[in-house]
Amino acid sequence: MEVQWLLVCHGLVTLLVLVSFLCGNWPIFQGTFIQRIHFFLTFGAYDYFRRFIHFVCGSRGSNALNSVEYYFCDRPNPILQIMYLGIIGATYYLIATSSFSYIPGYYLSGQHRC
């Protein structure tokens, strides 16, 4: 029984974060905790991280963080493209290895594998 309540609570928290992330800027949520969660997810967490890096490492750490951010976010980057292709390839591999064993099956012919 405890596991079921844990799953329900996890589902509710996931739904709250998803609604906050996607819909937090809507006028209906102005001044609510959903808007505050949206702000934290989109701007606040990174701002606190930048302040922490500046506090711990000083301006040298802030400059290093800014250069890493520029390299990964503001210009074409082959590393991100390779990571994207890796994620797509791994997902296809997992789906192919787990699902293709059921084709052909009772309801599907061998042609559905293609």
ABEGO torsion letter per residue (X at the ends): XAAAAAAAAAAAAAAAAAAAAAAAABAAABGBAAAAAAAAAAAAAAAAAAAAAAAAAEAAAAAAAAAAAAAAAABBBAAAAAAAAAAAAAAAAAAAAAAAAAOBBAABBAAAAX
